[in-house]
Amino acid sequence: MKKDKTLKEILQGMLELIEKLKKCIDVQTDLNSYRLEDWKRMDKDFGLYLDDEEMSWPDDFEEEWE
C-alpha cells in the first residue's frame, strides 16, 4: 500500500516537472521570437538585409570557389 502511494507521488511529481518544463520552453520560444524580430528591425535600420529570398551570390564567387 505504501509502495503504491510512493509511486503515485513520484508520477505526479514527474508530471508537474514536465508541465513546468513545457511552460519554460514556451517562454523561451516566445523570447527568441521577439529577439529575432528585434534583430531583423535593427538589421534593416543599419542597411543590412538578410532575407533568404533576396540573397543571391555573384557568379564570380562561384567560379573562384571551384
N, C-alpha and C positions, 0 to 999 in steps of 0.2 A: 504494500500500500504506500509506504513512504517512498519507495523507488519510483512508483508511477507519478507521485506528486513532484518529485525532484525532476523527472524527465519533462513533465508538463511545464515546470518553471523554466527549465533550460530552453525548451522550444519557444515559449513566449518571449523570453529574453532575446533569442536569436531573431525572431520575427520583428521585434521592436528595433533591434540593431539594423536589420535590413531596411526597414521603413525609414529610419533616420539617415542611413547611408544614401538611400534614393533621394531624399529631400536635399541632402548635401550636394549630390551630383547635379540635381536640377538647378540649384542655386549657382553652382559653379558654371554650368552651361549657360545660364542667363547672363552671368557676369562676363563670360568670354564673348558672348554675342554682343553685349554693349561695348566691350573693349574693341572688338573688331570694327563695329560701326564707327566708333570714335577714331580709330586708326585710319579708316578709309576717309573720314572727313578731313583729318589732318593731312593725309596724303594728298588730297585734291587741293587743299589750301596752299600747299607748297609746290604744286605743279607736277607732282608725280602721279601718274595714272597706271595702276597695276591691274586693271580688269583683264581677265583671261581672253575675252573676245577681241580686245583691241591690241593685244600683244602680237607682234609679228617680228620675226628675226630676219635681218637682211640676208640676201643670198651670199654676199661675200663672206659673211661669218661662217656659213655652212661650208663654203669652199675652203676656207682656211682650216677649218676643223678636220677636214678629210685629209 
